[in-house]
Amino acid sequence: MQHRIVVLGAGYTGAVAAGRLAKRLHREDVTLTLVNPEPDFVERVRLHQLAAGQDLRPRPFDEMFAGTGVELRLAEVTAVDVERRTVAVTGADGPTELAYDTLVYALGSGWNDGGVPGTAVHAHELSSRPGARRLRDRLAALPAGRPVVVVGGGLTGVEAATEIAEARPDLAVSLATHGALGDWLSAKGRAHLRKVTDRLGIEIHEHAAVTAVAADGVTIADGRTVPADVTVWTTGFAVHPIARGTTLELAEGGRIVVDGTMRSVSHPDVYAVGDAALAVGPQGKPLRMSCASGVPMAWQAADAIAARLTGTKVPRVSIRYFQQCISLGRKEGLIQFVTADDRSVDRALTGRPAALYKELICKGAAWSVANPTGGMPSRRRRVVHRNTPTPAHAHAPAEATA
């Protein structure tokens, strides 16, 4: 019998995990099914560019996975039964079930309206391609001089505000942030961010927690209102809700609790990666939801699955941070260097060199999907554990790191 591996979600983490498993295991020994509702890869880190009117390069999965043995199943995941080891999906041919021996859960996250009144009705989101396209159409229809407010001063909010302001200098763009602008950055980083937002004419509302969203603007906690024909909400992400309907051990917020190999602590035949998983990084801090965390998590999960199936030592992938890469439109950027546990240090790269650096990072992230071994030899091994995985303690002899 072939060992059945099912990967849910083909974002950065799911696609990388599927491709890396295909490079690690012999095709005769396993079936690899990648479930995703869309036939092409979405570069989520570029969705603010799409919203601002830019066209993104198409990346069809049938080209990316040609000849690898990865089977793409175009379907929506509707439920996961971790006791029966089945996944309910709905595709063009209707609802059906997929059975698995090993599951990689990579359904990621979507936007989080935070329960703020009016947000779900009146605000736009940037966490999905349909959301970015809706925002793109709305912005394109705005006449000159109309106000746009971006709510949220994190990476997504800063990138969205600067991208829109650069693409549409005729609009009145503002940014509302709960704290001070760039308060997590170094002094150099904050100064550069302020310089760019000033040059682009972006009005900054600091210490401005938004308490309500309406069709014509937002309300701040102190009673002020910020007018807006378009409100873009970027205050955070919420994990996909499917896991809440399972018996998997979850953390507060709905993320799946995993060990250092991205394996569920409650169900050893389930691995979770990316925004869907709560994994611990350097200094015992939870890894943040990001591509920077998700890709090495996918490497770790794929390598651990392959090692356990082939009876070899489980390697450990180093998951740490080096920088936060922020695009500030197409001509400006900010690379904030950080400690291993993601705290800003004094060093930062700014200006045009930083924009080019960020572009290389984005291209590298997309390249990693099509080249999941990172340029290293594939080293396929034969599967020796073909049956359904036994409890975690049964694998103890193979748990030593390589």
N, C-alpha and C positions, 0 to 999 in steps of 0.2 A: 504493500500500500504506500502511496505517496503521502508525505506529510503535508497537510493543508494549512497554508499560511494566508490569512486574510488581512489586508491593510485597509483601514477605514480612513478616507481623506487623502487627497493628493495635493495638499499644499506643500510648502517646503519640506516639512518633516516627513509626511507620509510618502511623498514621491522619492525622497532621498532614501528612506528606509527600504522601500520596495526595490529600488534599483541596486542598493548595496547588498541586499539579501540575494538578488539574482546573480550578483558577482561572486558571492561567497559559497553558494550551494549548487550542486549538480541538478540540472533540470529534470533528470529522470527520477530524482528522489523527492522532489517537492512540487506542489502547485502554488503559484503566487498570484493571488487575485487582489487587484487594487480597485477599491470602490470609490467612485467620485461622480458627482452629478454633471460635471462639465468635461468635454473632451480635450481641453487644453489647459496648460498651466497658467495660473494667475500669479503675476508678480505683485504680491500684496504691498511690498515696500515701495512700489511705484504708483499706487492708486491715487495719490494726491496729484501726480502728473496727469493721469487720465482725467481726473475731475477738472483740471485746469485747461483741458482742451487738447492735450497731446495724444498722439496715437502710439500705442505700445506694440512691440513686435509680437506676433502670434507665436505660440510655442505648443504645437499639438503633441499630445502624449503618444499618438501612434508613431510619430517620428522619434520622439525621445526614447521610447522603449522598444523600438524595432529590433527584433532578433534577440531580446533578452530573456524571453519566456514569461515576462510579466503580462498577465491578462487584465486589461482594463474593463471594468464593469460599470457602465454608465447608469447610475441609480442613486437615489436618495436613501440614506440609512434611516429607518424608522424606529428600530428597537434593537437592543442587544440582550441576549439571554446568556449570561456567563455560567449558569448552571448546566444548561443544555448545550452550550458552546455553539450557538447559532446567532446569526445576524439577519434581521428582517430588513429587506430593501424593496424599494419600488422603482422600477425602470419603465422603459417604453412598453415592455411586455407584461406590465402589471406587477403585483406584489409577489415576492418569493422569499425563500430562506436560503442562506448560505451557511454551511457547516464549516467549522474550523477546528484545527488542532492547536494552532497558535494564532492569537489575534494581536495586531498592532493597532492601537486606538490613537488616531491622529486627526480627530475631527476639529481641533482648533477652537477658535473663539469668534465671536461676533461683537457687534457694538453693544455698549451698556449705557442705557439712558439714565441709570441711577435712580429711577423712580421720580425724576423731576417732572412736575406737571407740565403737560404740553409738549414734552420733548418727542415722544413717540409719534405725535401727530404733525408737528410743525418743523422739526429739525431734520437735517440730512446727516447721513453717516458715511464714513470712509473705510469701513472694515471689510467691505465686499465689493466685487466688481459691479453688480447691479446698482449698489448704492452710489458708487463713484460715477457711474453713467447717468444716473438721475440728477446728481449734483451738476455734472457737466452740462446737461441740457438746460437746467434751471439757470446756471450762470450765463450760458450763452444767450438766454432770452432777456437778461437784465439790460436795461438801457444805461447809458453812462450816468455816473453820479449816484447810483443807488447803493445803499449800505449793505454790507455783508459782515456778519460777526462769526468768528471762530471761537468756540467755547472749549477751553482746555489748553494749558500751557506746557504740555509735555512734548515729546518728540513729534507725534502725529500732528498736534495742533500747530506747532511752530512751522513744520514743513508745509502744512496746508495753507496757513495764512500767508507765508512768504511766496509760495508758488502761485496762489491766486492773485496776490498783489502785483507780482511781476508780470503775469500773463495778462492781467486786466488792470493796468494803472489808472483807468478811468473810473474804477469802482472805489467806494469808500470802505476799505477793509479795516476791521478792528479785531483785536484778540483779547478775550476775557480769561484771566487766569486766577486760580484760587489763591496762589501766593504771589511772590515777586517773579518777574520775568527771568527765566533761566536760573532760578535759585539753586538748582542742583549742579550748576556748572562752576568751573573755576572762575577767578576774577577776569582772566583774559577771555574766556569763553563768553561770560556775561556781557563784557564790554563790546565784543564783536557782534553778538546777537542784537544788542541795543542799537549799534551803529547801522546794521542792515535793516532792521525794522524801521528806524527813523528815515533812512534813505528811501525805502519803499513807501513811506507815508502811512504805515500801519499805526493806528491808534491803539495804545496798550491800556487795558483796564486791569490794574493789579489789585490783589487782595479782593477780588470780585467774585464771590461764590454766586453762581446763577441759581435762582430758586424757582424760576418759571420761564417757560418759552411760549410765545404767542406768534401769530402769523406775521406781526409787524415788529418783533423785537424780543428782547429778553429782559427779565427783572433780576436785579442784583439784591443780595441779602440786605443791604443797607437802604433799600427802597429805590435806588436809582434804576432808570431804564436805559437800555442801549438799543436804538432803533436798528432794524435789520429786515430787509426783504428776504434774505436768505440767512439761516442759522446753520452752522456746521458744528456738530457735537462730537468731540474727540476726547472725552474725559476718562476713557478706559475701555477695557474689553470684558466681556462675560463669556465664560466657557460654554461650549455646545451643551444643550440640556440632556442629551441622550444618556449620559453616564448616570444621571440622577435616577433613572428608572431601572438601574441594575443594583446588584448586591455588592458591587465593588466598594472597597473602602475609599471614601472621599474626604477631602479636606473641606474646611469652610470655604464656600465659594464654588464648590462642585468639581474641583480638580482631583484627578485620580492620584492617590498616594503611591509612590513608587520607591524602590530601593536604588542603589547606586548604579544598577544596570538597566534601569527604566522598567523594571518588572513590578507588576502590581504586588503590593505586600499582602493582599488577601487572596488573589487568584494567580498562581504562578504561570498559567498559560496565557495571560494577558500582559502586554507591554503597552505603556502609554508614553507618548512623546509630544514635545511642543507645548502649546498653550493648554492642552488638555491635562497635562501632568504636573503634579507638585513634586519637584525634585530639589534636592539640597545641593548647593554649590559651595564654593570656597567660604570659609569662616562660618559654615553652617547656615548660611542665608539661602532662602528659597530662590531658585532661578526665576528671573523676571520673564514675562511673556514677551518674546522677541524672536526674530530670526537668528540672532546671535546665540541664543540659548538652544533653539529648536534643532538646528542642523547637527551640532555635536551630540545632542540627545538622540537623534535618529541614528547617527553612526554607532553610538554605544548600544542602543537596542538591537540593531541589526547584527552587530558583531557578537553580542551576548547570545542571541537566538542561534546564530550559526555555530558558535562554539558549543553550546549545550546540545545541539542536534548532532554534531560531529564528534562529540566526546573529547574536545580539546579545552585548553585552559581559557577561561573567560577573560578577555583583555579589558582594560579600563581606559576609556577615552578621557583626556583632560578637558574638563568643561570649566572655562574661566573666561573672564572678560579682558579685553585689551583697550577698546575705545567705544565711544558712542558716535555714530556717524550721522550728521544732520545736514540735509540739503536745505539751502535757503534760496530757492529758485534754481535756475539753470546755471547761473554765473557765480554764485557764492555758496560757500559751505562752511561747516564747522566740525572738526574732528576733535572731540574731547577725550583725551586719554584718561584711563581709569585704572584702578587697582584690580586685582583678580576678582574681588567681590563687588566690583562696579561702583566704587567711590571715586569721584573726580580728583585728579591730581593737578598740579600747576601747569602742566604742558598741554597745549592745544594748537592745532593747525587751523588756519583760517584762510578766507579769501578763495581765489581761483584754484590754488593747489588743493584746498580742501574739497572743493566741488568735484575736481577730477578724481580725488581719492574716493569720495563717496560713490561716484559713478563706477569705479572699479569694483568696489564692494558689492554694489547691486548686480553688476555683471557676473561677479564671482559667485554670488548666491544662486543665480539662475544656472550658471555653469555647473554648480555642484549637484543640481538635480539630474542633469544629463550625464554627469561624471561622478557618481556617488562614492567611488573609492578614493576620490581626491587625487587621481593620477597614479595611485599605487597599483601594483599588480592585483588581479582579481583573486587569485589563490582559491579556486573552488575546491571544496572538500566533500567527501561522501558522507551522507547521513547515516549514523549508526543507531540513533534513537528514533525509529519511525513511528512509534505508537504515540498516543496522547500523552503529553508531559505528566510526569509524576509530581507530587508536592515538592516544594523548593528544597526541603532538607535532603531529598534523595539525590540531589545534584552536588552535594557538598564536596566530593572529591575533585570536581571540575571547577570549583569557584576561585581557585588561586589565580591571581592576576599574572598576565604574561609580561 
